[in-house]
Amino acid sequence: MNTEKKNEPPHPSSLFRNWTSWIGVVVATGALFSFFLLFMLDAISKSSSPYLGILTFCVVPVFLISGIALVVLGAWLERRKRKRGNLSVPRMEIDLSDPRDRRRLAIFLAGSFIFVMLSAVGSYNAFEVTESVQFCGETCHTVMKPELTTHDHGPHARVACVACHVGPGASWFVRSKITGSYQLYAVAFHKYPTPIPTPIKNLRPARETCEQCHWPKSFVGNLDRTFDYFQDDVSNTPYSIRLLLKVGAGDPEYPGTTPPGGIHWHILSGNTVEYIATDPQRQNIPWVRLTDAQGVVTVFRAPRFTNDISQYEIRKMDCMDCHNRPAHRYASPESAVNRALAENRIDQTLPWIKTNCVYLLTRPYTNDDEARKAIATGLVGRYPNDPRIRPAIAVMQQIYSDNFFPEMKADWSKYPDNIGHMIWPGCFRCHDGLHKSDDGDRMIKSGDCNSCHTILAQGSGPDMLKMTPGGQAFNHTGGDYDLGCSVCHTGGP
């Protein structure tokens, strides 16, 4: 019999065999399980939430690091106790023949299993919550309130935030995680500007998001639209314009389709339009480059723009250059009141009601409550004892709450809307009649209203029945002016 083995000192047990380290192992295991579950759910889902990155790459790692720290802490404490020669140090020694140890082991395993399962359920529920529009808009309530409110009242109210702000794919998935993490920091430490600046610099190209649902190459043709206006006079005189918008369509890649043309000509596959903007909001565009289907390149410049273009970013035109407020549109005071009058939510027979409503909407207020009180007081003061004003007050207060956010300094005046050319330059950023080709032989078309729309009827009452299929010349009610619309029409008073 070999007696040497008996005389050997017992092998010291591992420093990690203590309750603190084992608890750390359970916490770290649960965190790892949650991380992989969240990562896989996000990877296989149709859309991705940028805020899910905060959970996956910020919150879960905190628990993982905490678990690892507990493991190390337990080993360090165990080492200290052994160095002091404390023989009564409890060891994680399990004797399965001992009923007490069996009970302890069963409780530990059951607790670990419950912890891991709760982590899985919690992770999945967190995934579901962060996919919602409410999470994106309400978690950072003050900051995102303007965007959530305008989204809920906009044409994309049923489209989740992540569908446009992230979209599918691994590369943008990673970018969104980084962006979401910074947003968390910015909100926590109040590092965000007011109002939130636009356009978003790292927004995904529209070809990879918008065009998943909208196909500009398909035939659209002309869209029949009627715009209702009310003049700033005592009678709130109505004036409407009915026109055909030449949205256009056609794809040169598909023979037999309508020839390319109309407004969507700018982004058809046969054309490439690029431009330089010299301001952050892309309202000043002094340089445009057109590459046509035959590969011919033409550069157009605004007068006095002789700058070195290497100093600027050259942007390829896409949907967002015109449809720059697709889901978060702030109605201007004038357009909101015009619509309310056209829908008879405000009585048109109230004298000067259009002017008074626009005036009250554009007063400086510090918060929504102050604005609502001022609107009610102002209208009652102008129309005392008139029962027709009560419904108008409610409508006006709702218009303000839906479109004005004084805490974030956000309203129509801070966010250019490039659709059309009424209160912002829009189309006239390029089509101003000033952009000429370098050789001086060509100019970006301007001044011809019928290029993009045909006015069928205009005026009020019987005038709107006098349809002219070939189109009418625009009749400006205030006289003829050789200026862009936005020079006078600001959307406010």
Secondary structure, DSSP 4 states (H G I P E B T S, - for coil): ---HHHHSPPPPPPTT-SHHHHHHHHHHHHHHHHHHHHHHHHHHSSS--TTHHHIIIIIHHHHHHHHHHHHHHHHHHHHHHHHTT-TT-------TTSHHHHHHHHHHHHHHHHHHHHHHHHHHHHHHHHTSHHHHHHTTHHHHHHHHHHHHTSTTTTS-HHHHHT-SSHHHHHHHHHHHHHHHHHHHTT---SSPPSS-TTPPPGGGTGGGT--TTS---EEEEEEEEE-SSTT--EEEEEEEEE-----TTSTTSPPS-SGGGGGSTT-EEEEE-SSTTS----EEEEE-TT--EEEEE-TT----GGGS--EE--GGGTS--SS-----HHHHHHHHHHTTSS-TTSTTHHHHHHHHHTS--SSHHHHHHHHHHHHHHHSTT-TTHHHHHHHHHHHHHHH-BTTTTBSGGGS---SSSSSS-GGGGT-SS--EETTSS-B---S-GGGTEEEEEEESGGGGG---TT------TT---SS-HHHH--S--
